[in-house]
Amino acid sequence: MCCLSRSRCPSRTLNHLTDRIRSRRKQHRSRWRRLDPGRQELLVLADLRNGDTDTRLAAGFAVGVPAAWRYVQEAVAVLAAAADDPATAMRRIRLPAYAICDGTLIPIDRVADQ
């Protein structure tokens, strides 16, 4: 994922996740949801890009905190199901001259919880 706003992210990236969410909902015959797949995708991008808390996501998208958490978990599961297994990924990155591995560090304060 590359961005947070629709104006800065390639439409191909946005449509990929939105289409996968839409397919999953159809496959599972999902009930009505407060957020359509496009809005869910933006919520997930906000979570993955900024590490926003479920409370902030819920307030920003006018859903409950448990719903925000479920939306993120559902989309992450959809993306994980589409990902290559580690052996296939390693075979694919041997071919080009380089590979880019991206990781996001999200600041947390677990010491305060104790």
N, C-alpha and C positions, 0 to 999 in steps of 0.2 A: 504494500500500500504506500502511496507516495504523498498523500496530501490530506487536507481536511475539507476544503471547499470544492464544490463542483466545478468552479471556474478554474481551479489550478490542477485538477486531476484529469488525466486522459479519459475520455468517455469510454474507451475500451475497458479500462480497469473498473470503472463504476458499473458498467453494464454486466461485466463478468460476475461480480458478486451479486448484483440484483437479480440476474437471471438464475443463478444457482439457488438463491433464497426462494424465488418464485417457484422453481421446479420442486424444491423440497416441500414447500407448502402444498403444492398440488399432489405430490406423491403421497404425503401423509394425510391428505384431505383435511388440512388444517382449518379450524374454525376462523371466524372473523377475528382480525387483529386490529388494534388501535393504529398501529403504524403499517403503512404499505411497505412492500419490499425496498423501494427507493429510500424511504425515510429510515427504515431499519438499517440499511447499508450506511447511511450518514452517521447514525448513532454508533455503529460499530467502528467506522473510521475515526470518529472522535475518541472512542475508547482506545483503539490501538495506536493512534498517532499521539495523543496527548496524555493518555493514562488517567483520564478523568474518573472520578469516583462514580459509583452507580447513582448516588444521590444527586450529583450535579447533572449526570446524563438524564435522569428521570425528570428533573426540573426543566431542563432545556428542551426536552421532547414531549413534555406533558403526559408522561406515563408514570406508573408506580415504580418504586425502586426494584421490587422483585421482577417486574416486567422488563425493566432495562437490563437486569442481570441475565434473564432468559434470552432476550434478543441477542446479546453479545455471545452467550454460550452457544446458541443455535448457529450463528454465523461462523464462529470459530470452528465448530464441528463440521460445517459444510466445507469450509476451506481446507481443513485437515483431511477430509475424505477425498478431496480432489488432488492432494499433494502426492508427489512421488514417494515411494518407500526409500529409505536411506541408500540401499544398494543401487537402485536405479538413479538416484540423484548423483551418487559418486561416479557412476559410469558417464552420466551426461556432462559433469564438470571436468572430466579428464580430456574431453575433446577440444574445448577452446583453450586459448593460451592463458586465460585467467578466469577466476570465479569471484563474485562479490557475495559475501555473506553479511547479511544485515542483522544487527541486533539493536534493540532499543533498551536503554537503561531508564527505568522509571524510578525516581526518588521515592523512598518509603521511609517511614519512621516507626519501625517495629519496637524500638526501645521504649517509646512512650506507652505502648500497650501493656508493658510489664509493670 
